[in-house]
Structure formats: C-alpha cells, structure tokens
Amino acid sequence: MLGRKWWDKNNVDIRLLIDPDEKQVNRNTALRFAERGKIRKLRGLHAKMYIVDDRVLLTSANLTFAGFARRHEAGVVLSGKAATSAISLFNLWWSSATDFPTASVLRLPRRRPQVAGEDDVPDLPEPIELPSDPGDFGGENFSAEFGDYGEFLRCYKDLVRAYSSLTRVWPEMPLYLETDAFLDYLFHHEGQPSHDFTRMPTRELTSKQQAAEIRRYALKFQAWAKTRNEDRRWRLSNTKTIHRLLSPRRIKQLRRPEIRGVASRLNCMNDRRVLDRFMNHPNNSTANVKMAWSTLLHGHLKALPTDEMAACASRLYGFKRSSVQELLGWYFPKRFPLRNQNVNAGLRFLGYDVQPT
C-alpha cells in the first residue's frame, strides 16, 4: 500500500475491548491502541473477535504474534447478516464497558515474570509464513462472498430507473454501461464525492433527498459526458471485444495473450502488478482460465448466477469478487451491471446500503 498505512489514517475508527483481569494484556500493544483509538474494559470478556469494516473474524487466536503465526488456531470469517449480528453484539458489549484510559494502560506491568507471555511459551513451533495474498477476499466457500448480490442488484436497478427518467446522453450504449460511467464519474470527477464511501457508512437520505441527489449529479455527469467521446468509445469497444473473445465458440480457442487482453480491460486490474500476479500464478493455466470463465459466462445461468460466480472465483488465483462481477457485466451489459469499488462507493454515496467490495 502506497503512502500512509491504514493504521495512521485519521478516518479509521480503532477500538479495543479487553479484560485487564485476564493478566495477559500486553502493555506496549495496549499503548499503541490507546494512542490511535479508544480502549474499554469489560470484566469477564474472553471472546476473540476482530472486526474490519463489514466483516468479522471469530477465532481462537489471541491478538499476539504467537496466536497468528505459531499456534494451531481455527476461526471463521463472517459477512452479511452473520457479521451484522456479531457487530451488534460487540457494540452492545462496548456500550456496557467502561473506559480504560492511557493512565490505566501505563499502570500495567511492563512484564509478568510469574507467567510466561503467549509468545514466550517454550517448545512452540517456529513462526510460519502467512499465506499469499489471494487478490480480492476469498476463502474455501466463495458462495458467501456473493450472497449480497441480490440486494446489490435490487439497489442498482432502482438507481437505473431513476437515472433513465432523464434524457440519455449515450442512447446507443446499454443502459447499465452508461450508469456505470455515471458512478465512475462520481468516484473520479466533480470533486470525487463518492470516493470516501468505499469504507464510509452509507449516506442517510430520504427517498425525496435521494431522488434529488441522483438527478443533480446525473445532470452534471451528462453535461461532462457530452464532450467525452473517448470514454463512450472505450466502453463500447470493451464490451464488444470481451463478448467476441469469450463467446461460446471462441473461448475454446482462447490463447494466453488474449487472456491477458481480456483481464487488462477490467478496471480492477488496472494495476500492472495485480495483472501480472494473475497471469503468472501457476494455478491460472490457460486451460483453467478458460474453464473458469466458461463456467461464469456459459454455465446454466439463473436469475442470480451466484453459483457460477463462486465456481469461477474458487478456481482462479487473484480473480475474485470484483474481477468476477466486472467480467459478467462486460459480457452481459444488458443483463448484469459491472461491480467494483467505484460502483459500490457511488451507490453508498447515493443512499443505497450495499456492502463494500
């Protein structure tokens, strides 16, 4: 990650809930949290719950080096309704807890000689290497990663209905692609109003306010887009090229340079390093890519092709949530919208409560 690390960003809400009576609170670690966020204490707390945005890791691992690199631990990542329930439980505990200020942290012993710290227990195995970054978030069961697609699609269609009530700026283009250009505009232009909503909570807007905001920004986008023929041509060319190369007959003859050409047309692979990792990984052989993409695009598609999305994501390294949903949108621009962080941020900015990508 370029620039400042996430820990140092001012818009990150950092909270730590502990039970200091457990006698295992590390003074230096607690001080780092106290400097950047808030600490509260809750007597009798023993749960290990790590919350990042809308996902939750429930695990047996303590927040220690040994817990994450030397011990045999197990855990599960929650998303969707399960994560919401877990976050609500944390918030309930947090509201019941009392403040543990820096002065209290400083009174913690520097070391507890009578009890070995978790990292100091003898005969633990040597530290293991963490697994490689899989690209977009993934796991053994990718179906859960696409479980919110139905709600996303409902929100997107509602936005499309509102947008299409205006005069189209590019009437020859599939409506979903023009709407995508509108959301991309909100992310990159006009002061980037949606940019921070990749992680910020969804804006709270009434139906009337939402309609007014969509109209206001859509008119600004359309005035801007009238002079952006290169963007219009790029979108039309992108969808035509991808559809031609990945048609049922053509995809069987797909070659390595063409695979790279298709992948490079996805917004989420604009970074050359991301693209290279996808292309160079031994799991992503030409045969494997063709099979995964065929499953996604030419499997027995239901109204919500989440099974096909999950199957594609589970087969390929570095081709997960955003990549899968973008490719589906480029190939079927009249049936499915593109979905990536720009799209999700735009929807959240306009008052639609969709999960971040």
JOQUIPE-V200654 format. One record per helix or strand. SS is the DSSP state (h for helix, s for strand). FROM is the first residue (numbers start at 0). TO is the last residue. If there is no record, write none. Layout:
ss & from & to
SS & FROM & TO
SS & FROM & TO
This chain:
ss & from & to
h & 5 & 7
s & 14 & 17
h & 19 & 21
h & 26 & 35
s & 37 & 40
s & 48 & 51
s & 54 & 58
h & 64 & 68
s & 74 & 77
h & 79 & 95
s & 97 & 98
h & 101 & 105
h & 117 & 119
h & 141 & 145
h & 148 & 162
h & 174 & 187
h & 194 & 197
h & 206 & 224
h & 228 & 244
h & 249 & 252
h & 255 & 263
h & 266 & 268
h & 271 & 279
h & 285 & 297
h & 305 & 314
h & 320 & 330
h & 340 & 348
